[in-house]
């Protein structure tokens, strides 16, 4: 089994003996209400998905990650995982203080052992991590919505954030690791997505499955931008697709609770490291992975892997070009494997598909499976 | 003599880590990062099971995970 990033799968859920005592202490501590992204991060840090992180980043790790895509100890890490101050009082927190972390309904979930509070430059963070300071970028909009004062510290999780959706699909890294071991899979390809799976994505997944033992379809169900297709609709598409077109004994569908950062190349590295923690040995990286608009080059998310030694990342990226159905070849292909011109290819933009669905038209079966098209069409009405 | 393997080899580590270690050893008595890294690695190598042990779940944890996977229909 592939080792977690940093060598150890983090588990910050306190034991049942400690829980009551910590909960009583938390009731007396100053409280900070986490936003949706921070809630998702809290859960992922605590269950080891973000190993080796054991809390929200302290200043030294934050600055090192923003500047050089490495934690202070030199380990590769590409995305800041931070907690923003919510009140003036939070800015006065200092090392050794303790803080209760609560959800938006005031339920205390964790105690944070504060390492320190520090001020950051959001423009600088945006430029370094998102490669833009354009207000139209959803990641920039998020930064504008939170305080530039961050609180670093270690987490002690009392109880997990409450979920009401996708309960049967929520697996922690230690569970996916056990699952893969029980199935006898040694090479596991992960597929990250925040979109419905069309024929092009299906092709990439099946190419990956040809060289691996199993496939983890791991759709992101944390916070996304408002015009992305809702997670419940996407989940119905995945279920239908797996039922009709995938070998059940070689595919696992489970949800990825992270919030989307839209950080393109840097997020591709993050997605790789986190999937390694879930026990995956390979990650499918398509064109413009984790991108949005035209902020990133088509292959920037491929190129960034070249900035590190392969063993530093450890999980193997599987790079794919844009896939399409070729009428002459009579199959799915990419420009790497098909000699024919664009006129022979069935390729539709996301905008075109949305327009067709809005008019009640179904995209052609060479582009998307009819079952998926119907779900999307019904959801759009 | 020319055919004998060298008694020392070069290891490559990321520069930020090197810089961090250089700062760490100031005032500690270690004369170089190499000396410090050799000391730490010797110590680590004397406990060969460390990495495997941290990954390993107890039998009870394993069974709990298997049970949940069965209940959810994954196994």
Interface residues (C-beta under 8 A of the other chain):
Chain A: X1 X3 X4 X7 X8 X9 X64 X68 X70 X72 X73 X74 X168 X169 X171 X174 X175 X178 X179 X182 X252 X312
Chain B: X13 X14 X16 X17 X18 X20 X51 X54 X55 X57 X61 X62 X65 X66 X68 X69 X72 X73 X74 X75
